[in-house]
């Protein structure tokens, strides 16, 4: 989820591979006008909407989290004797490789099915996290523009685009967080019924478009009978 907003903002506002900035060697070093650095991931995770949702989610989805914890403990208890037996059997002088393979497959199957079960149990909480993230991402572009305008920044760089910066005057991350707090003081924690994350919606739309194109009749005039 974190990479979704980066591509949108980076296209219009940030340069992922910009020329290296001169490194400031002291806090009192002069600041290059119009340049700044911002960590958009940090700006989002420090925002009030994000931190409040993180605190509320364990309470709102306590039943699902408790259920997942209980099932995780039960799966671990089921696996423990199987793993111990597997380790004992493979340490004998002449281990039965076929039996070891069957044991390993059984352990792997339990682990995979258990992971899928835990994901199903925790899906409401995961959707909540994605829903909050998407609400904040929708305000991120405007927050970046507002922060850049307030500080008269014309070029905003990602931390990965420079070697080092030793002057906090270049850092626009907190300014972007402040703008996010103004634009979105809080986010809705529980998504609407049937809501799906953006990447899922986009994937379904692309698939539907492909299916529609494949089903469309071939263009061009059709032969007419005499």
HUPEHU-V125135 format. One record per residue. N is the residue number from 1. OMEGA is omega in whole degrees, 0 to 359 (none if undefined). Layout:
BEGIN
n:N omega:OMEGA
n:N omega:OMEGA
END
This chain:
BEGIN
n:1 omega:188
n:2 omega:183
n:3 omega:185
n:4 omega:185
n:5 omega:183
n:6 omega:185
n:7 omega:181
n:8 omega:182
n:9 omega:183
n:10 omega:183
n:11 omega:184
n:12 omega:191
n:13 omega:187
n:14 omega:176
n:15 omega:183
n:16 omega:181
n:17 omega:183
n:18 omega:175
n:19 omega:184
n:20 omega:178
n:21 omega:170
n:22 omega:183
n:23 omega:177
n:24 omega:187
n:25 omega:179
n:26 omega:181
n:27 omega:181
n:28 omega:181
n:29 omega:181
n:30 omega:180
n:31 omega:177
n:32 omega:184
n:33 omega:173
n:34 omega:181
n:35 omega:177
n:36 omega:178
n:37 omega:178
n:38 omega:174
n:39 omega:186
n:40 omega:175
n:41 omega:180
n:42 omega:179
n:43 omega:180
n:44 omega:185
n:45 omega:177
n:46 omega:183
n:47 omega:181
n:48 omega:181
n:49 omega:182
n:50 omega:184
n:51 omega:177
n:52 omega:179
n:53 omega:179
n:54 omega:180
n:55 omega:183
n:56 omega:188
n:57 omega:180
n:58 omega:178
n:59 omega:182
n:60 omega:184
n:61 omega:182
n:62 omega:182
n:63 omega:180
n:64 omega:181
n:65 omega:178
n:66 omega:178
n:67 omega:179
n:68 omega:179
n:69 omega:179
n:70 omega:180
n:71 omega:178
n:72 omega:178
n:73 omega:180
n:74 omega:179
n:75 omega:178
n:76 omega:179
n:77 omega:178
n:78 omega:183
n:79 omega:188
n:80 omega:180
n:81 omega:178
n:82 omega:179
n:83 omega:180
n:84 omega:178
n:85 omega:179
n:86 omega:181
n:87 omega:178
n:88 omega:184
n:89 omega:182
n:90 omega:181
n:91 omega:179
n:92 omega:185
n:93 omega:181
n:94 omega:184
n:95 omega:176
n:96 omega:186
n:97 omega:180
n:98 omega:179
n:99 omega:178
n:100 omega:179
n:101 omega:178
n:102 omega:179
n:103 omega:180
n:104 omega:178
n:105 omega:178
n:106 omega:179
n:107 omega:181
n:108 omega:180
n:109 omega:179
n:110 omega:179
n:111 omega:183
n:112 omega:179
n:113 omega:177
n:114 omega:178
n:115 omega:178
n:116 omega:178
n:117 omega:179
n:118 omega:178
n:119 omega:178
n:120 omega:181
n:121 omega:185
n:122 omega:183
n:123 omega:178
n:124 omega:178
n:125 omega:178
n:126 omega:177
n:127 omega:177
n:128 omega:180
n:129 omega:179
n:130 omega:181
n:131 omega:178
n:132 omega:180
n:133 omega:182
n:134 omega:178
n:135 omega:180
n:136 omega:180
n:137 omega:180
n:138 omega:179
n:139 omega:187
n:140 omega:182
n:141 omega:180
n:142 omega:179
n:143 omega:178
n:144 omega:180
n:145 omega:181
n:146 omega:181
n:147 omega:178
n:148 omega:179
n:149 omega:181
n:150 omega:181
n:151 omega:180
n:152 omega:178
n:153 omega:178
n:154 omega:180
n:155 omega:181
n:156 omega:183
n:157 omega:172
n:158 omega:179
n:159 omega:182
n:160 omega:185
n:161 omega:183
n:162 omega:181
n:163 omega:181
n:164 omega:174
n:165 omega:183
n:166 omega:181
n:167 omega:184
n:168 omega:179
n:169 omega:179
n:170 omega:190
n:171 omega:182
n:172 omega:185
n:173 omega:182
n:174 omega:178
n:175 omega:178
n:176 omega:176
n:177 omega:179
n:178 omega:178
n:179 omega:176
n:180 omega:180
n:181 omega:178
n:182 omega:183
n:183 omega:182
n:184 omega:182
n:185 omega:178
n:186 omega:180
n:187 omega:175
n:188 omega:188
n:189 omega:186
n:190 omega:180
n:191 omega:177
n:192 omega:179
n:193 omega:178
n:194 omega:181
n:195 omega:177
n:196 omega:179
n:197 omega:184
n:198 omega:183
n:199 omega:176
n:200 omega:179
n:201 omega:181
n:202 omega:179
n:203 omega:179
n:204 omega:179
n:205 omega:179
n:206 omega:179
n:207 omega:179
n:208 omega:179
n:209 omega:178
n:210 omega:179
n:211 omega:178
n:212 omega:179
n:213 omega:180
n:214 omega:182
n:215 omega:182
n:216 omega:178
n:217 omega:179
n:218 omega:181
n:219 omega:177
n:220 omega:181
n:221 omega:178
n:222 omega:179
n:223 omega:181
n:224 omega:178
n:225 omega:177
n:226 omega:none
END
